[in-house]
Amino acid sequence: MKIASVADVKARLSAYLKESQKGPVVITRNGKAAAVLLAVTDDDELERLVLAHSPKFQALLDKSRRQIEKTGGIPHDVFWRQVEGESPKADKPKGRNSRARHR
């Protein structure tokens, strides 16, 4: 982990972008941490980072966790039937062409 001031990062941004490939770069302002420069290797990683810091998404997760604690949730197979738009009581055909439900 590297630590650098805002002024230093502004003056040498390309070098710090390269440094972020090795690990996070903590950017300081007046000696206190102000931001972190992180390398992103692919679109999935970028999406995870953005969602991890989204107050709206975190609130949705918290609400979902509370609901699961309160109700016990729903069975795995019922969940996937609902995701696929089927009636919760419909029997899913089993065979070679049925979709795997493990994710």
TIKOL-626877 format. One line per field, with one value per residue: residue number from 0; residue in one letter; x, y, z of N, C-alpha, C, O in turn. Coordinates in Angstrom, 1 decimal, always signed. Example, Ala and Ser with C-alpha at 12.3 -4.5 7.8 and 13.67 -1.06 7.14 Angstrom:
BEGIN
n = (0_1) $
res = (A_S) $
n.x = (+13.2_+12.8) $
n.y = (-5.7_-2.2) $
n.z = (+7.8_+7.1) $
ca.x = (+12.3_+13.7) $
ca.y = (-4.5_-1.1) $
ca.z = (+7.8_+7.1) $
c.x = (+13.2_+12.9) $
c.y = (-3.3_+0.0) $
c.z = (+7.8_+7.9) $
o.x = (+14.2_+13.4) $
o.y = (-3.3_+1.1) $
o.z = (+8.5_+8.0) $
//
This chain:
BEGIN
n = (0_1_2_3_4_5_6_7_8_9_10_11_12_13_14_15_16_17_18_19_20_21_22_23_24_25_26_27_28_29_30_31_32_33_34_35_36_37_38_39_40_41_42_43_44_45_46_47_48_49_50_51_52_53_54_55_56_57_58_59_60_61_62_63_64_65_66_67_68_69_70_71_72_73_74_75_76_77_78_79_80_81_82_83_84_85_86_87_88_89_90_91_92_93_94_95_96_97_98_99_100_101_102) $
res = (M_K_I_A_S_V_A_D_V_K_A_R_L_S_A_Y_L_K_E_S_Q_K_G_P_V_V_I_T_R_N_G_K_A_A_A_V_L_L_A_V_T_D_D_D_E_L_E_R_L_V_L_A_H_S_P_K_F_Q_A_L_L_D_K_S_R_R_Q_I_E_K_T_G_G_I_P_H_D_V_F_W_R_Q_V_E_G_E_S_P_K_A_D_K_P_K_G_R_N_S_R_A_R_H_R) $
n.x = (+0.9_+0.6_+1.1_+0.2_+0.3_-2.3_-1.4_+1.0_-0.1_-1.6_+0.4_+1.8_+0.0_-0.2_+1.9_+1.0_-1.4_-0.3_+1.1_-1.1_-1.8_-0.4_-1.3_-3.6_-3.6_-3.3_-4.7_-3.8_-4.9_-3.8_-2.4_-4.2_-6.1_-7.9_-8.9_-8.9_-7.0_-7.8_-7.0_-8.7_-9.6_-11.5_-14.8_-16.7_-15.5_-15.4_-18.2_-18.8_-17.4_-18.6_-21.3_-20.8_-20.3_-22.6_-25.1_-27.9_-28.1_-27.0_-28.9_-31.0_-30.1_-29.9_-32.6_-33.6_-32.2_-33.2_-35.9_-35.6_-34.6_-36.9_-39.0_-37.9_-37.4_-37.6_-37.9_-35.2_-35.9_-38.4_-37.7_-36.1_-38.0_-39.7_-38.0_-37.6_-40.1_-42.2_-45.1_-45.3_-46.2_-45.9_-44.7_-41.4_-40.0_-37.9_-34.8_-32.6_-32.6_-33.2_-32.5_-29.5_-29.5_-27.6_-25.7) $
n.y = (-1.2_+2.1_+5.5_+8.8_+12.4_+14.7_+16.7_+15.5_+13.3_+14.6_+15.8_+13.6_+11.7_+9.5_+7.8_+7.0_+5.7_+3.5_+2.5_+1.7_-0.7_-2.5_-2.3_-0.7_+2.9_+5.3_+8.4_+11.4_+14.4_+17.2_+15.6_+13.6_+10.7_+10.8_+9.7_+6.7_+5.2_+2.8_+0.0_-1.3_-4.3_-5.5_-5.3_-6.5_-6.3_-3.6_-3.0_-4.4_-2.8_-0.3_-0.9_-1.8_+0.6_+2.0_+3.8_+3.4_+0.8_-0.7_-0.1_-1.5_-4.1_-4.3_-4.1_-6.4_-8.4_-8.0_-8.7_-11.4_-12.5_-12.0_-13.5_-15.9_-16.3_-17.6_-20.9_-22.2_-23.4_-22.2_-19.5_-19.5_-20.2_-18.0_-16.0_-16.8_-16.3_-18.0_-19.6_-19.9_-22.5_-24.1_-27.1_-27.7_-28.9_-31.7_-32.7_-33.2_-30.7_-28.8_-25.9_-25.3_-24.4_-23.4_-20.9) $
n.z = (+0.0_-0.9_+0.1_-0.6_-1.1_-2.1_-3.7_-4.8_-6.1_-8.0_-9.5_-10.5_-11.7_-13.6_-12.9_-10.4_-11.0_-12.3_-10.1_-8.5_-9.6_-8.2_-5.7_-3.3_-3.4_-1.0_-0.7_+0.6_+2.4_+3.8_+5.6_+6.3_+5.5_+2.5_+0.2_-1.8_-4.3_-6.6_-8.6_-11.4_-12.7_-14.4_-15.9_-14.2_-11.7_-11.3_-11.2_-8.8_-7.0_-7.3_-6.5_-3.9_-2.6_-2.8_-1.3_-1.7_-2.7_-0.6_+1.4_+0.3_+0.5_+3.3_+4.0_+2.8_+4.2_+6.8_+6.3_+5.6_+8.0_+9.5_+8.3_+7.4_+4.8_+1.4_-0.1_-2.0_-4.6_-5.2_-5.3_-7.7_-9.5_-9.4_-10.3_-12.9_-13.8_-13.4_-12.1_-8.5_-7.7_-9.8_-11.4_-12.1_-15.2_-15.3_-16.6_-19.4_-20.7_-18.7_-16.9_-15.1_-11.6_-10.0_-8.8) $
ca.x = (+0.0_+1.3_+0.5_+0.7_-0.5_-3.1_-0.5_+1.9_-0.9_-2.0_+1.6_+2.2_-1.2_+0.1_+2.7_+0.2_-2.3_+0.5_+1.3_-2.4_-1.9_+0.3_-2.1_-4.2_-2.8_-4.1_-4.4_-4.0_-5.0_-3.4_-2.0_-5.3_-6.6_-9.0_-9.4_-8.1_-7.0_-7.8_-7.0_-9.9_-9.2_-12.5_-16.1_-17.4_-14.9_-15.9_-19.6_-18.8_-16.9_-19.6_-22.4_-20.4_-20.3_-23.9_-26.0_-29.2_-28.0_-26.8_-30.2_-31.8_-29.6_-30.3_-34.0_-33.7_-31.7_-34.2_-37.1_-35.3_-34.6_-38.2_-39.9_-37.2_-37.1_-38.3_-37.1_-34.4_-36.6_-39.4_-37.0_-35.7_-39.3_-40.2_-37.0_-37.9_-41.5_-43.2_-46.0_-44.6_-46.6_-45.7_-43.6_-40.3_-39.6_-36.5_-34.3_-31.4_-32.7_-33.5_-31.4_-28.9_-29.8_-26.5_-24.9) $
ca.y = (+0.0_+3.4_+6.7_+10.0_+13.6_+15.1_+17.5_+14.6_+12.5_+15.5_+16.0_+12.3_+10.8_+8.3_+7.0_+6.5_+4.8_+2.3_+2.0_+1.1_-2.1_-3.3_-2.3_+0.6_+4.1_+6.1_+9.8_+12.2_+15.8_+17.7_+14.5_+12.7_+10.0_+11.5_+8.9_+5.6_+4.9_+1.3_-0.5_-2.1_-5.2_-5.9_-4.6_-7.1_-5.8_-2.2_-3.1_-4.7_-1.7_+0.7_-1.4_-1.8_+2.0_+2.6_+3.8_+2.9_-0.7_-1.2_+0.0_-2.6_-5.3_-4.3_-4.4_-7.8_-9.2_-7.9_-9.5_-12.8_-12.8_-12.0_-14.4_-17.1_-16.3_-18.6_-22.0_-22.0_-23.7_-21.2_-18.3_-19.6_-20.2_-16.6_-15.3_-17.2_-15.9_-19.1_-19.7_-20.6_-23.9_-24.9_-28.1_-27.5_-30.1_-32.1_-33.5_-32.7_-29.3_-27.9_-25.0_-25.4_-23.3_-23.1_-19.6) $
ca.z = (+0.0_-1.0_+0.6_-1.3_-0.9_-3.2_-4.6_-5.4_-7.1_-9.2_-10.3_-11.1_-11.8_-14.4_-12.1_-9.3_-11.7_-12.5_-8.7_-8.0_-10.1_-7.2_-4.4_-3.1_-3.1_-0.1_-1.1_+1.8_+2.3_+5.2_+6.4_+6.7_+4.4_+1.8_-0.9_-2.2_-5.7_-6.7_-10.0_-11.8_-13.7_-15.4_-15.6_-13.0_-10.5_-11.3_-10.8_-7.4_-6.2_-7.3_-5.6_-2.5_-2.0_-3.1_-0.2_-2.1_-2.8_+0.8_+2.1_-0.2_+1.1_+4.7_+4.1_+2.4_+5.3_+7.9_+5.9_+5.6_+9.4_+10.1_+7.6_+7.1_+3.4_+0.6_-0.6_-3.2_-5.9_-5.3_-5.7_-9.1_-10.3_-9.5_-11.2_-14.3_-14.2_-13.3_-10.9_-7.4_-7.5_-11.0_-11.4_-13.1_-15.8_-15.1_-17.8_-20.0_-21.1_-17.6_-16.6_-13.7_-10.8_-9.1_-9.2) $
c.x = (+0.9_+0.5_+1.1_-0.3_-1.3_-2.2_+0.4_+1.1_-1.3_-0.8_+2.1_+1.1_-0.9_+0.9_+1.9_-0.9_-1.5_+0.8_+0.1_-2.5_-1.3_-0.5_-2.7_-3.3_-3.8_-3.7_-4.7_-4.2_-4.8_-3.1_-3.0_-5.8_-7.9_-9.7_-8.5_-8.2_-6.8_-7.7_-8.2_-9.5_-10.2_-13.9_-16.9_-16.8_-15.4_-17.3_-19.7_-18.4_-18.0_-20.8_-22.0_-20.4_-21.6_-24.8_-27.4_-29.2_-27.8_-28.1_-31.1_-31.4_-30.0_-31.7_-34.3_-33.3_-32.7_-35.5_-36.8_-35.2_-36.0_-39.1_-39.2_-36.9_-38.0_-37.4_-36.4_-35.1_-37.7_-38.8_-36.7_-36.9_-39.8_-39.2_-37.3_-39.3_-42.5_-44.1_-45.2_-45.0_-46.3_-44.5_-42.6_-40.0_-38.2_-36.1_-33.0_-31.4_-33.0_-32.3_-30.8_-29.2_-28.8_-25.7_-24.0) $
c.y = (+1.2_+4.5_+7.9_+11.2_+13.9_+15.8_+16.5_+13.7_+13.4_+15.7_+14.8_+11.3_+9.5_+7.3_+6.3_+5.5_+3.4_+1.7_+1.3_-0.3_-3.0_-3.4_-0.9_+1.7_+5.0_+7.6_+10.6_+13.7_+16.3_+16.6_+13.4_+12.0_+10.6_+10.6_+7.7_+5.4_+3.4_+1.0_-1.4_-3.0_-5.6_-5.2_-5.2_-6.5_-4.3_-2.1_-3.4_-3.6_-0.6_+0.3_-1.4_-0.5_+2.7_+2.6_+3.2_+1.3_-1.3_-1.1_-1.2_-3.9_-5.4_-4.7_-5.8_-8.7_-9.2_-8.8_-11.0_-13.3_-12.9_-13.2_-15.8_-17.2_-17.3_-19.7_-21.7_-22.2_-22.7_-19.9_-18.4_-19.6_-18.8_-15.8_-15.6_-16.9_-17.0_-19.0_-20.4_-22.0_-24.7_-25.9_-27.8_-28.8_-30.4_-32.9_-32.8_-31.2_-28.3_-27.1_-25.3_-24.2_-23.0_-21.9_-19.2) $
c.z = (+0.0_-0.4_-0.1_-1.0_-2.2_-4.2_-5.4_-6.5_-8.3_-10.1_-11.1_-11.2_-12.5_-13.6_-10.9_-9.8_-11.8_-11.1_-8.2_-8.5_-9.0_-5.9_-4.3_-2.9_-2.3_-0.4_+0.2_+1.5_+3.7_+6.1_+6.8_+5.4_+3.8_+0.8_-1.1_-3.7_-5.9_-8.2_-10.2_-12.9_-14.8_-15.0_-14.4_-11.7_-10.3_-10.7_-9.3_-6.5_-6.1_-6.4_-4.2_-1.8_-2.4_-1.9_-0.5_-2.2_-1.4_+1.6_+1.6_+0.4_+2.6_+4.9_+3.8_+3.6_+6.5_+7.5_+6.0_+7.1_+10.0_+9.5_+7.4_+5.6_+2.6_+0.2_-1.9_-4.5_-6.2_-5.8_-7.2_-10.0_-10.5_-10.4_-12.6_-14.7_-14.1_-12.1_-9.8_-7.2_-8.7_-10.8_-12.5_-13.8_-15.6_-16.3_-18.3_-20.3_-19.9_-17.2_-15.2_-12.9_-9.8_-9.6_-8.1) $
o.x = (+1.9_-0.8_+2.3_-1.5_-0.9_-2.3_+0.7_+1.6_-1.2_-0.9_+2.7_+1.4_-1.2_+0.7_+2.1_-1.3_-2.1_+0.7_+0.2_-3.3_-1.7_-0.4_-2.3_-2.2_-4.8_-2.5_-5.9_-3.6_-5.4_-3.4_-2.7_-5.9_-8.8_-10.9_-7.4_-9.3_-5.8_-8.4_-8.7_-9.0_-9.9_-14.0_-17.5_-17.6_-15.6_-17.7_-20.4_-19.0_-18.2_-21.3_-22.8_-20.6_-21.6_-25.2_-28.0_-30.1_-28.4_-28.3_-31.8_-32.2_-30.4_-32.1_-35.1_-34.0_-33.0_-36.0_-37.7_-35.7_-36.3_-39.8_-39.9_-36.3_-39.0_-36.2_-36.9_-35.1_-37.9_-39.4_-37.0_-36.9_-40.2_-39.7_-37.2_-39.7_-43.6_-43.7_-44.6_-44.2_-46.6_-43.5_-43.0_-39.7_-37.3_-36.8_-32.5_-30.4_-33.1_-31.2_-31.6_-29.3_-29.0_-25.2_-23.4) $
o.y = (+1.3_+4.5_+8.1_+11.0_+13.4_+15.6_+16.7_+13.5_+12.9_+15.7_+14.9_+10.1_+8.4_+6.1_+5.1_+4.6_+2.4_+0.4_+0.3_-1.0_-4.2_-4.3_+0.0_+1.5_+5.4_+7.9_+10.5_+14.2_+15.9_+16.7_+12.5_+12.6_+11.0_+10.7_+7.7_+5.4_+2.8_+1.6_-2.0_-2.5_-6.0_-4.6_-4.4_-6.2_-3.9_-1.3_-2.8_-3.3_+0.0_+1.1_-1.1_-0.4_+3.9_+1.5_+2.5_+0.7_-2.3_-2.0_-1.8_-4.7_-6.5_-5.5_-6.5_-9.7_-10.3_-9.4_-11.7_-14.4_-13.8_-13.8_-16.8_-18.2_-17.7_-19.5_-20.9_-21.4_-22.4_-19.2_-17.4_-19.1_-18.4_-14.9_-14.7_-17.2_-16.8_-18.2_-21.4_-22.8_-25.9_-25.6_-27.6_-29.8_-29.5_-33.7_-31.9_-30.5_-27.1_-27.7_-25.6_-23.1_-22.3_-21.9_-18.2) $
o.z = (+0.8_-0.5_-0.1_-0.8_-3.3_-5.4_-6.6_-7.6_-9.4_-11.3_-12.2_-10.8_-12.0_-13.6_-10.6_-9.1_-11.6_-11.0_-7.4_-7.9_-9.0_-5.2_-5.1_-2.2_-2.7_-0.4_+0.7_+0.5_+4.7_+7.3_+7.5_+4.3_+4.5_+0.5_-0.6_-4.3_-5.4_-9.0_-9.3_-13.9_-15.9_-13.9_-13.7_-10.8_-9.1_-9.9_-8.5_-5.5_-5.1_-5.6_-3.3_-0.6_-2.2_-1.5_+0.3_-1.7_-1.1_+2.4_+2.4_+0.7_+3.0_+5.7_+4.4_+3.9_+7.1_+8.4_+6.4_+7.4_+10.8_+10.3_+7.1_+5.2_+3.2_+0.1_-2.7_-5.4_-7.3_-6.7_-7.9_-11.1_-11.6_-11.1_-13.5_-15.8_-14.7_-11.2_-10.0_-6.7_-8.7_-10.2_-13.6_-13.1_-15.5_-16.8_-17.6_-20.2_-20.2_-17.2_-14.3_-13.4_-8.8_-10.7_-8.2) $
//
